[in-house]
Amino acid sequence: MILIKSLPLTIILKIILLNIAFISLFSCSNFSNNDQNEIKTDIQNNEIDFREWWTNYKTNIDLTTYFTALDIDSSSIPKNTFLEKLANNNVVPVKVKTSENSLVYLLTAQKESNSKEIDASIRMELKADASQALKLFNLEFKKIPEHSFNDINDLTYSNASETGKFLVIKTWFINCKPCIEEIPILNDFVDHYKKRDDIEFISLALDSKKDLKDFLLRRDFKYKIIPNQEVFIKDSLNLSTFPTHIIVNKNNEIIKAFHKADKMISFINENNIFNPKKRLPPPPPM
């Protein structure tokens, strides 16, 4: 993901010193489920630099969650179309407040500021986020690709052996700092379900068997660990961002994917994914 710290120093200094005005935040209210074209907006023009814009965007917008997607003319569009437009056009997502508190995002034109650097930074951030969210969305409700994994203890995992079980899959590598930082909460998550034999926690690592075994001498990780999975992750799952977490149901179908462990865990808990007596509510219309 593209973060501000990855921008050239000259651009960051210009952003901090100039505090150029950029209009990109809207507060919308009274969305009508009966008439999607009737959206009353209360536009607030805020003078913000890129750091402020980025903080507000990350706080209010989550492109990986379930949401109703509206085009720039307020018409309903599929989520994948919304993400494609966000990645390729000069538009920004706006969170629409509704009377029923349902999550609705509206595309709106990206206003130009007096700084080409700020405009480019915002476009880069949105393109990266939308592209990654689209990759995750394209995994949903599809069968997990055919595979036969051997973990570092030479145990085998395949589509056939995993049928009838929930799978929680993590992609990672040893030198990925965010991948390592989330291991403690993932270990707690595994412990919470340790009495369930119908849930399998599997990690697909880029690293070799030897390097992973050396790593485990220094740090405990309670997932089953599969080495040398770069080809499967890149070619079969079409993923390039780490970590990624994938939830698979008992029919080998992908329910949802996330880049952050806390969001994955919250989704599982809030929707009772592992509770056979309760069914996952259907997503809103796409």
DAHU-V14535 format. One record per backbone hydrogen bond with DSSP energy under -1.0 kcal/mol. CO is the residue of the C=O (numbers start at 1). NH is the residue of the N-H. E is the energy in kcal/mol with one decimal. If there is no record, write none. Layout:
CO|NH|E  CO|NH|E
//
This chain:
3|6|-1.7  4|7|-1.9  8|12|-2.0  9|13|-2.6  10|14|-2.0  11|15|-2.4  12|16|-2.5  13|17|-2.7  14|18|-2.5  15|19|-1.6  27|42|-2.4  28|97|-1.5  29|40|-1.0  35|38|-1.6  37|39|-1.3  40|29|-2.5  42|27|-1.1  49|53|-2.5  50|54|-3.2  51|55|-2.2  52|56|-2.3  53|57|-2.7  54|58|-2.6  55|59|-1.6  56|60|-2.0  57|61|-2.3  62|65|-1.0  68|105|-2.4  69|77|-2.3  70|107|-1.9  71|74|-2.1  75|71|-3.4  78|82|-2.2  79|83|-2.5  80|84|-2.2  81|85|-2.5  82|86|-2.2  83|87|-2.1  84|88|-1.7  85|89|-2.5  89|91|-2.0  90|110|-2.6  92|108|-2.1  94|106|-2.9  97|31|-1.0  98|101|-1.3  103|68|-2.6  104|96|-3.1  105|70|-2.3  106|94|-2.4  108|92|-2.9  115|119|-2.0  116|120|-2.5  117|121|-2.2  118|122|-2.5  119|123|-2.3  120|124|-2.5  121|125|-2.3  122|126|-2.6  123|127|-2.6  124|128|-2.3  125|129|-2.5  126|130|-2.9  127|131|-2.3  128|132|-2.1  129|133|-2.6  130|134|-2.2  131|135|-1.7  132|136|-2.0  133|137|-2.6  134|138|-2.4  136|139|-1.1  137|140|-1.0  139|142|-1.6  142|254|-3.3  147|159|-1.1  149|157|-2.5  151|154|-2.2  155|151|-2.7  157|149|-3.4  158|162|-1.7  162|165|-1.9  166|200|-3.0  167|248|-2.8  168|202|-2.4  169|246|-2.7  170|204|-3.4  172|206|-1.4  173|176|-1.8  176|180|-1.7  177|181|-2.5  178|182|-1.2  180|183|-1.4  182|186|-1.7  183|187|-2.7  184|188|-2.0  185|189|-1.7  186|190|-2.4  187|191|-2.3  188|192|-1.9  189|193|-1.0  191|194|-1.4  193|196|-2.0  198|166|-3.3  200|168|-2.5  201|224|-3.0  202|170|-2.1  203|226|-2.9  204|172|-2.0  205|229|-2.9  207|228|-2.8  208|212|-2.2  209|213|-2.2  210|214|-2.3  211|215|-2.2  212|216|-2.2  215|218|-1.4  215|219|-1.7  224|203|-3.7  225|152|-2.0  226|205|-2.9  229|233|-2.4  230|234|-2.6  231|235|-3.0  232|236|-1.1  232|237|-1.9  233|239|-2.3  244|171|-2.4  245|258|-2.7  246|169|-2.9  247|255|-3.1  248|167|-2.2  249|252|-1.6  250|164|-2.7  252|144|-3.1  253|249|-3.1  254|141|-3.7  256|247|-2.9  258|245|-3.8  260|264|-1.9  261|265|-2.7  262|266|-2.3  263|267|-2.2  264|268|-2.1  265|269|-2.5  266|270|-3.0  267|271|-1.7  268|273|-1.9  272|275|-1.5  275|278|-1.4
//
